Amino acid sequence: MTTTVRPDRPFERHEVLLKQRTLSYRHAPAQASDAAPAVFLHGLGGSALNWTDFMGRMGGQLDCYAVDLHGFGASPPPRDGDMTPQGHARAVADFIIEQDLGPVHLFGNSMGGAVALQLAARRPDLTRSLTLISPALPSVLYATKGNIHLPVISLPGVGERLVPKFVETTSPEQRVQATIDGCFADPARMPADRFAEAIEEIRVRDSRPYAHDAFLQSLRGLLRTYLDLGPNRPWKLAQRVSASTLLVYGRKDPLVDPRSAHRATKYFPNAHVVVLPDSGHVAQMEHPEFVEAAWDRFIGSSGSAIDSASSARST
């Protein structure tokens, strides 16, 4: 039986020096010595902090590692400068291999979902299961008022002017509140302690000279995948994912239209899709209990008996 724990503070941050890169991560040790490892990937502008409460819930089943993707949290940019989803996925693969974790249960939110897809499709040997929460996948038919500004910011020169100006004219408190307002169905669900932790992390991030460039390069790399017509475009990669896959969408998500869930069922060979009626873009933060329940049902112990060759879907 899973013991649910809400951490009173973020899990300890660690730094690992790999052969080709340096990465920061937070580790929530499993309660059981034989628990399977899990890796959690945050969205654009986020960090490992986005998974604190969810990892607290999952610690009864999984050995949890939340990675700061390159240029975010405390992870510096990669030496090769590649902050595309594929480049971030290569970094996560290095982390899994050199930490001797694989195969892992892989979780990704928003841009982290795009990164997780790259890894699951290209390195099935490292992926035990795939859980995508409001993944940032191409959906040109479903532009929303919450994401329509992103292509403008990504334009060369425009983002370099707008992003620093936004940071200079708004306080960390204002920026955290704006993020919560744009990602939660009900911003009041953001706990006060998590709000304070996010503000402190933003203050530290503001001091890092690469912060703006990392955001813009990751955004541009992500949007380029939306225009890719080649054999490795995201929806083609989805067809190559062999692991059991759970996709969670929020019906009140202002950034990823939940109608994208229908498209996902057409491409992932072994997909289970859940749409949460009262959730926004970061369901693992707003409703960690519902995401946990969905994972338990379709991926965890109760879902492990499902034939991996079958395709089961739920909405």
C-alpha positions in Angstrom: 0.0 0.0 0.0 1.3 3.4 -1.0 2.2 5.9 1.8 1.4 9.4 0.7 3.8 12.1 1.9 3.6 15.8 1.3 7.2 17.1 1.7 7.6 20.1 4.0 10.5 21.3 1.8 11.9 20.5 -1.7 13.9 17.3 -2.0 17.7 17.8 -1.7 19.4 19.0 -4.9 22.4 17.1 -6.2 24.8 17.9 -9.0 26.3 15.2 -11.2 29.4 15.5 -13.4 28.8 13.3 -16.4 31.3 12.7 -19.2 29.8 15.3 -21.5 27.7 17.5 -19.2 26.8 18.7 -15.8 23.3 18.3 -14.5 21.4 19.2 -11.4 18.6 16.9 -10.0 16.5 16.4 -7.0 16.1 12.8 -5.5 13.2 11.5 -3.6 14.4 8.1 -2.4 11.9 5.2 -2.5 10.4 3.8 0.6 11.1 0.3 -0.7 14.6 -0.9 -1.6 13.4 -2.7 -4.8 11.4 0.2 -6.2 11.8 1.0 -9.9 13.5 4.2 -10.8 11.6 7.1 -12.3 12.8 10.3 -14.0 10.7 13.5 -14.2 11.1 16.3 -16.7 9.7 19.8 -16.3 8.3 22.2 -18.8 9.7 25.4 -20.4 10.8 27.9 -17.7 10.3 25.3 -15.0 12.6 23.1 -12.9 12.7 20.0 -10.8 10.7 21.9 -8.2 7.6 21.3 -10.4 7.5 17.7 -9.2 8.0 18.1 -5.4 4.5 17.1 -4.3 4.0 14.5 -6.9 7.3 12.8 -6.0 6.2 12.8 -2.4 3.2 10.8 -3.4 5.0 8.4 -5.6 7.9 7.6 -3.2 6.0 4.6 -2.0 6.3 3.0 -5.4 9.2 4.7 -7.2 12.7 5.9 -6.7 12.2 9.4 -8.0 14.7 11.7 -9.8 13.6 15.1 -11.1 16.1 16.6 -13.5 16.8 20.3 -14.1 17.0 20.3 -17.9 20.0 22.2 -19.3 19.7 25.9 -18.7 17.0 25.6 -16.1 17.0 25.2 -12.4 20.7 24.8 -11.4 21.8 22.9 -14.6 24.1 25.0 -16.9 23.7 25.0 -20.6 25.1 21.9 -22.4 28.6 22.0 -23.8 27.3 21.3 -27.3 24.7 24.1 -27.1 21.9 21.8 -28.2 18.7 22.7 -26.3 16.3 21.2 -28.8 14.0 18.5 -27.4 16.4 15.9 -29.0 19.4 17.6 -27.3 17.6 17.6 -23.9 16.7 14.0 -24.4 20.3 13.1 -25.1 21.2 14.7 -21.8 18.6 12.7 -19.9 19.8 9.5 -21.6 23.3 10.3 -20.4 22.0 10.8 -16.9 20.1 7.5 -16.9 23.0 5.5 -18.3 25.8 7.0 -16.2 23.7 6.9 -13.0 22.9 3.2 -13.9 19.1 3.8 -13.5 17.6 2.4 -16.7 15.1 1.4 -17.8 13.0 4.0 -16.0 9.4 5.1 -15.7 9.6 8.4 -17.6 7.4 11.4 -16.8 7.3 14.7 -18.7 5.2 17.8 -18.5 4.7 20.3 -21.3 8.2 20.8 -23.0 9.4 18.0 -20.7 6.8 15.8 -22.4 8.3 16.6 -25.8 11.7 15.7 -24.4 10.4 12.5 -22.9 8.8 11.5 -26.3 12.2 11.9 -28.0 13.8 9.7 -25.4 11.1 7.0 -25.4 11.1 6.7 -29.2 14.8 6.8 -29.7 16.0 4.8 -26.6 13.3 2.2 -25.8 15.9 0.3 -23.9 16.0 3.1 -21.3 12.2 3.5 -21.0 10.0 1.3 -18.8 6.8 3.4 -19.3 6.0 6.9 -20.5 3.7 9.4 -18.8 3.0 12.7 -20.6 1.2 15.5 -18.8 -0.1 18.2 -21.2 2.8 17.4 -23.6 3.9 20.2 -25.9 3.3 18.4 -29.2 2.4 19.9 -32.6 -1.3 20.9 -32.7 -1.6 23.8 -35.2 -5.4 23.5 -35.3 -5.6 24.2 -31.6 -3.7 27.4 -30.9 -4.9 29.0 -27.6 -4.8 32.5 -26.1 -2.3 31.1 -23.6 0.3 30.0 -26.2 -0.2 32.3 -29.2 2.5 34.7 -28.0 5.2 32.1 -28.0 6.0 32.1 -31.8 6.4 35.9 -31.5 8.9 35.6 -28.6 10.8 33.0 -30.6 11.6 35.3 -33.5 15.3 36.2 -33.7 16.0 39.6 -32.1 12.4 39.9 -30.8 12.8 37.5 -27.9 16.2 39.0 -27.0 14.5 42.3 -26.5 11.2 41.2 -24.9 12.4 38.6 -22.4 15.0 40.8 -20.6 12.6 43.7 -20.6 9.9 41.6 -19.0 12.3 40.4 -16.3 13.5 43.9 -15.6 10.0 45.4 -15.2 8.4 42.6 -13.1 9.3 41.3 -9.7 9.9 37.6 -9.0 6.6 37.5 -7.1 4.8 38.9 -10.1 6.3 36.5 -12.5 5.6 33.4 -10.3 2.0 34.6 -9.9 1.6 35.1 -13.7 2.9 31.6 -14.3 0.5 30.1 -11.7 -2.4 32.1 -13.2 -1.5 30.8 -16.7 -1.0 27.2 -15.7 -3.5 26.4 -13.0 -7.3 26.0 -13.5 -7.6 27.5 -10.0 -4.5 29.5 -8.9 -5.7 29.3 -5.2 -4.5 25.6 -5.3 -0.9 26.7 -5.3 0.3 26.1 -1.7 2.0 29.1 0.0 5.2 27.2 0.7 5.5 26.1 -2.9 4.9 29.7 -4.0 7.7 30.9 -1.8 10.1 28.2 -3.1 9.4 29.2 -6.7 10.1 32.9 -5.9 13.5 32.0 -4.3 14.4 29.9 -7.3 13.5 32.7 -9.8 15.7 35.1 -7.8 18.6 32.7 -8.1 17.9 32.1 -11.8 17.9 35.8 -12.5 21.5 35.9 -11.5 22.6 33.3 -14.0 23.9 35.0 -17.2 22.6 32.3 -19.5 19.0 32.3 -18.2 17.4 34.3 -21.0 19.3 32.6 -23.8 18.5 29.1 -22.4 14.8 29.9 -22.4 14.8 31.2 -25.9 17.0 28.4 -27.4 14.8 25.8 -25.8 11.6 27.5 -27.0 13.0 27.8 -30.6 14.1 24.2 -30.6 10.7 23.1 -29.4 8.8 25.2 -32.0 11.1 23.9 -34.8 9.7 20.4 -34.1 6.2 21.7 -34.9 7.4 22.6 -38.4 9.3 19.4 -39.0 8.0 17.3 -41.9 10.6 14.7 -41.7 10.6 11.1 -40.5 11.5 12.1 -37.0 8.8 14.6 -36.4 7.0 14.2 -33.1 3.9 12.4 -34.2 6.0 9.9 -36.2 8.2 9.4 -33.1 5.0 8.7 -31.1 4.3 5.7 -33.5 7.7 4.3 -32.5 7.1 4.3 -28.7 6.8 0.7 -27.6 6.4 1.4 -23.8 3.0 1.6 -22.2 2.0 5.3 -22.4 -0.3 7.4 -20.2 -1.3 10.9 -21.4 -2.9 13.3 -19.0 -4.6 16.5 -20.2 -6.4 19.2 -18.3 -9.8 20.3 -19.7 -9.0 23.9 -18.4 -5.5 24.0 -19.8 -4.9 27.4 -21.4 -1.6 26.3 -23.1 -2.3 22.8 -24.5 -5.8 22.3 -25.9 -7.3 19.1 -24.4 -8.7 18.3 -27.8 -5.1 17.2 -28.6 -5.9 14.1 -26.6 -7.9 12.7 -29.5 -5.0 13.0 -31.8 -2.7 11.3 -29.3 -4.8 8.2 -29.4 -4.2 7.8 -33.1 -0.5 7.7 -32.9 0.8 6.1 -29.7 0.5 2.3 -30.1 -0.2 1.6 -26.5 -1.9 4.7 -25.1 -4.2 5.4 -22.2 -5.6 8.9 -22.2 -7.1 10.7 -19.2 -8.7 14.2 -19.3 -9.1 15.8 -15.9 -12.1 18.1 -15.9 -10.9 20.7 -13.4 -7.2 20.9 -14.1 -4.9 23.2 -16.0 -1.4 22.8 -17.6 0.5 21.3 -14.6 -1.8 18.6 -13.3 1.1 17.0 -11.3 1.2 20.2 -9.3 -2.5 21.1 -9.2 -4.0 17.6 -8.8 -1.1 15.2 -7.9 -3.6 12.8 -6.4 -5.5 12.4 -9.7 -2.3 11.9 -11.7 -1.2 9.3 -9.2 -4.5 7.5 -9.5 -4.3 7.5 -13.3 -0.7 6.1 -13.2 -1.7 3.5 -10.6 -4.6 2.4 -12.8 -2.8 2.2 -16.2 0.9 1.9 -15.5 1.5 0.9 -11.9 0.8 -2.4 -10.1 -2.9 -2.6 -11.1 -2.1 -1.8 -14.7 0.9 -4.0 -15.1 -1.2 -7.0 -16.2 -2.5 -5.2 -19.2 -1.1 -6.7 -22.4 1.6 -4.3 -23.6 0.7 -5.2 -27.2 -2.8 -4.0 -26.8 -4.0 -0.4 -27.1 -6.3 0.7 -24.3 -7.7 4.2 -24.1 -9.7 6.0 -21.5 -11.1 9.6 -21.4 
